[in-house]
Amino acid sequence: MAGNALGALAAELEKIEPRYFTPLPGVCMKPGSEFQVLASPTKGPAEQQLRTALFDLMQNGQAHPYQQIVVALSGGKELAIALNWVT
């Protein structure tokens, strides 16, 4: 997706649900050069936005639908994500 189209998509998604682009206190992933991550230009670097963290966790997937993706956060807390498939 071209940079302008990606930026327009991010702007529209941010209007619908701005929390996807919540700034995080640290870097969650460094996008490779092979693709661009959907990020808001107004919320700081892409690698410090919630949507980038969720993308990074989900792209690595899970072995089974009933497993959660759990990440240890600083301060002793955890972030857990569960995905469900609907057929």
N, C-alpha and C positions, 0 to 999 in steps of 0.2 A: 504494500500500500504506500503510495507516495506520501512524502512528508506533509503536504498541505491537507490531504484527505485524512491522514492519521490525526493531525491537529484538530480538524473540524469534528471528527468523530469523538475525540477526547472532550472537546468543548461541549458537545451535545450531551454526552454521558454525564459530564460534570453538572449540567443543568438538572438532569433527572435525579442523580444520586451523588452529591458532592463528597460523601464520606468515602467513596472508593479511592479518592485521591488524598486522603488524610496524610499529612506529613509524619514520618517516623523519625525517632531520635537518632537513628544510625542508618548505614547502608545495608540494604537487604540483598541486593544482587547487582552485579555489574553486567548490563546487557552486552552480549557479544556484537561483533560487527555485522553478523549475518541477518539481524533483524532489529527493528525498533520496537520498544515497549510503549504501549498506550499510556501516556502520562499527561498530567496537566502542566502547562508551562507556568502557571501562576502559583503552584504549590511546591516549588523547589525542584531539585534534581530528581529525575525519574527513579533512580535507585534508592530514594528515600521516601517513596510513596507506597501506601498500603496496597494499591492495585498491583504494583510491581512485585511486592512480597507474595501476594496471593497467586499471581501468575507463576512465579518461581516455584512455589510449593506444588501447585497443581500440574505443572509441566513435568515434574519428576514423578508424578502419579503415585499410585498405591497398588499393592499387589492384589488386593481383594476389595470389593465394594464396601464391605463391612468394617474395614480398617480405617482408622483416623490418621491423618497426617499431624504429627505433634512436633512442635519446635520449642526448644528451651530458649527462653528470653533472658536478658540480663535482669537482675533483681530477683531471680528464683521463680519467675512466673513462666507459664507455658501458653502457647497459642495452639489450639487444636482445630482442625478443619476436617469435616466429613463430607464426602460427596456421595450422592445417590444417583443411580441410573433409573430412568423411567422408560419403559418400553411400551 
